[in-house]
């Protein structure tokens, strides 16, 4: 899946096929499907901050959301807030089990939450220059895909308790993985790279 149409601010218009200025790649599958009469075509829409360097706003939004959500959850675990308690906690649906393990502190969840806080920082850094963070974005894409699929399988084993995960955690990480797949910078073709090196 690749975005096929780019418009500058103020030039947004209806997406269609034909010979007009909005058609950028008439050889794409989307173009051929619509031309063949298929009315069900997937479109990817994003607000790009800059084209040089290529900076989709998607990464910045996810970085901010990740920082806010996981920072608050981290603090909640550290202070042992009753809002996250398994019994009676109004925000317990945001975590998987309880804020405590019996009479003991839950040590592992804060460790994982802090990793996500750092992840959010690097998503913000990657948003400014995705090409420079291509390895990080690839890792993030595959890690969140695996995480999301495993979460979905685990939630299904106790669907009466974890049904809300299909509205929160699971789509959050899978949409991130899909978004990175769609908007991550592609490696230049070897021939193009060789020509650029010769020109330099």
C-alpha positions as CSV (number, residue, x, y, z in Angstrom):
1,X,0.0,0.0,0.0
2,X,1.5,3.3,-1.0
3,X,0.1,6.9,-1.2
4,X,-0.3,7.8,-4.9
5,X,-1.4,11.4,-4.8
6,X,0.3,14.4,-3.1
7,X,-1.3,17.9,-3.0
8,X,0.1,21.1,-1.6
9,X,-1.9,23.0,1.1
10,X,-4.9,24.7,-0.5
11,X,-4.9,22.4,-3.6
12,X,-6.9,19.5,-2.0
13,X,-9.5,18.2,-4.4
14,X,-11.6,15.2,-5.1
15,X,-9.7,12.0,-5.7
16,X,-10.7,10.5,-9.0
17,X,-9.3,8.8,-12.1
18,X,-8.9,10.2,-15.5
19,X,-6.5,12.7,-17.1
20,X,-6.7,15.6,-14.6
21,X,-4.0,17.0,-12.4
22,X,-5.1,14.9,-9.5
23,X,-4.0,11.7,-11.2
24,X,-0.4,10.9,-10.4
25,X,0.0,7.2,-11.1
26,X,-2.6,5.8,-13.6
27,X,-0.7,2.5,-13.6
28,X,-1.5,1.8,-9.9
29,X,-3.9,-0.9,-8.9
30,X,-6.2,1.7,-7.3
31,X,-6.5,3.5,-10.6
32,X,-7.2,0.2,-12.5
33,X,-9.7,-1.0,-10.0
34,X,-11.7,2.3,-10.1
35,X,-11.5,2.4,-13.9
36,X,-12.8,-1.2,-14.0
37,X,-15.9,-0.1,-12.0
38,X,-14.9,-1.3,-8.6
39,X,-16.4,1.1,-6.1
40,X,-14.5,-0.3,-3.0
41,X,-11.1,1.2,-3.1
42,X,-8.8,1.8,0.0
43,X,-7.4,5.3,0.3
44,X,-4.6,6.4,2.6
45,X,-4.8,10.0,3.8
46,X,-2.1,11.8,5.9
47,X,-1.2,15.4,6.6
48,X,2.5,15.8,5.7
49,X,4.4,18.5,7.6
50,X,7.2,18.6,5.1
51,X,8.3,16.9,1.9
52,X,11.9,17.9,2.3
53,X,12.7,16.1,4.5
54,X,9.6,13.8,4.2
55,X,7.8,14.2,7.5
56,X,4.3,12.6,7.9
57,X,2.4,14.1,10.9
58,X,1.3,10.5,11.7
59,X,4.6,9.7,13.6
60,X,4.5,12.9,15.6
61,X,0.9,12.3,16.7
62,X,1.7,8.7,17.7
63,X,4.8,9.9,19.6
64,X,2.9,12.4,21.6
65,X,0.1,9.9,22.4
66,X,2.6,7.3,23.4
67,X,4.4,9.7,25.8
68,X,1.2,10.9,27.4
69,X,-0.5,7.5,27.8
70,X,2.5,5.5,29.0
71,X,3.9,8.3,31.2
72,X,0.5,8.5,33.0
73,X,0.3,4.7,33.4
74,X,3.9,4.6,34.7
75,X,3.2,7.2,37.3
76,X,0.0,5.3,38.2
77,X,1.9,2.1,38.9
78,X,4.6,3.9,40.9
79,X,2.1,5.6,43.2
80,X,-0.2,2.5,43.3
81,X,-3.3,4.5,42.4
82,X,-6.6,2.8,43.2
83,X,-7.9,4.0,39.8
84,X,-5.9,1.1,38.2
85,X,-7.0,-1.5,40.8
86,X,-8.5,-4.7,39.5
87,X,-11.5,-4.5,41.8
88,X,-13.2,-1.1,41.6
89,X,-10.6,0.8,39.7
90,X,-12.4,2.9,37.0
91,X,-9.2,2.8,34.8
92,X,-8.4,-0.8,35.2
93,X,-9.4,-1.4,31.7
94,X,-6.3,0.4,30.5
95,X,-4.0,-2.3,32.0
96,X,-4.0,-6.1,31.8
97,X,-4.2,-7.2,35.4
98,X,-3.8,-5.3,38.7
99,X,-1.7,-2.5,39.9
100,X,-0.4,-4.8,42.6
101,X,0.4,-8.5,42.8
102,X,-1.4,-9.4,46.1
103,X,0.5,-7.6,48.8
104,X,3.5,-7.1,46.6
105,X,4.4,-4.2,44.2
106,X,4.1,-5.0,40.5
107,X,7.7,-4.5,39.4
108,X,7.5,-5.7,35.8
109,X,4.7,-3.4,34.3
110,X,6.6,-0.2,35.2
111,X,9.7,-1.5,33.5
112,X,7.7,-2.2,30.3
113,X,5.8,1.1,30.5
114,X,9.1,3.1,30.8
115,X,10.3,1.4,27.6
116,X,7.3,2.7,25.8
117,X,8.0,6.2,27.2
118,X,11.4,6.1,25.6
119,X,9.8,4.7,22.5
120,X,7.6,7.7,22.3
121,X,10.6,10.0,22.5
122,X,12.2,8.3,19.6
123,X,9.0,8.3,17.6
124,X,9.1,12.1,18.0
125,X,12.7,12.2,16.9
126,X,11.9,9.9,13.9
127,X,9.0,12.2,12.9
128,X,11.5,15.0,12.2
129,X,13.6,12.8,9.9
130,X,12.1,9.4,9.1
131,X,14.9,8.4,6.7
132,X,17.6,8.8,9.4
133,X,15.5,6.4,11.7
134,X,14.6,3.8,9.1
135,X,16.0,0.9,11.2
136,X,14.2,2.1,14.3
137,X,10.9,2.4,12.3
138,X,11.3,-1.1,10.8
139,X,11.9,-2.5,14.3
140,X,8.9,-0.6,15.6
141,X,6.7,-1.8,12.8
142,X,7.6,-5.5,13.3
143,X,7.7,-5.4,17.1
144,X,4.2,-3.8,17.3
145,X,2.8,-6.2,14.7
146,X,4.0,-9.2,16.7
147,X,2.8,-7.5,20.0
148,X,-0.6,-6.7,18.6
149,X,-1.2,-10.2,17.2
150,X,-0.1,-11.8,20.5
151,X,-2.3,-9.5,22.5
152,X,-5.3,-10.3,20.3
153,X,-4.7,-14.0,20.8
154,X,-4.3,-13.6,24.6
155,X,-7.4,-11.4,24.8
156,X,-9.4,-14.1,23.0
157,X,-8.6,-16.6,25.6
158,X,-10.5,-14.6,28.2
159,X,-12.8,-12.5,26.1
160,X,-15.3,-11.7,28.8
161,X,-12.6,-10.0,30.8
162,X,-10.4,-8.5,28.0
163,X,-12.9,-7.6,25.3
164,X,-12.0,-3.9,25.8
165,X,-8.5,-4.6,24.5
166,X,-9.9,-4.9,21.0
167,X,-10.9,-1.2,21.3
168,X,-7.7,0.0,23.0
169,X,-4.4,-1.8,23.1
170,X,-4.7,-4.0,20.1
171,X,-5.7,-1.4,17.5
172,X,-3.2,1.1,19.0
173,X,-0.2,-1.0,18.2
174,X,-1.5,-2.5,15.0
175,X,-2.4,0.9,13.5
176,X,1.1,2.1,14.4
177,X,2.6,-0.9,12.6
178,X,0.4,-0.4,9.6
179,X,1.1,3.3,9.5
180,X,4.8,2.8,9.6
181,X,4.5,0.3,6.8
182,X,2.6,2.7,4.6
183,X,4.6,5.9,5.4
184,X,8.1,4.7,6.2
185,X,10.9,5.8,3.8
186,X,11.8,3.3,1.2
187,X,15.4,2.5,0.4
188,X,16.6,3.9,-2.8
189,X,17.2,1.5,-5.7
190,X,20.9,0.5,-6.1
191,X,21.0,1.9,-9.7
192,X,19.6,5.3,-8.5
193,X,22.1,5.3,-5.7
194,X,25.0,4.6,-8.0
195,X,24.0,7.4,-10.4
196,X,23.8,9.8,-7.5
197,X,27.3,8.8,-6.4
198,X,28.6,9.3,-9.9
199,X,27.0,12.7,-10.1
200,X,28.6,13.8,-6.9
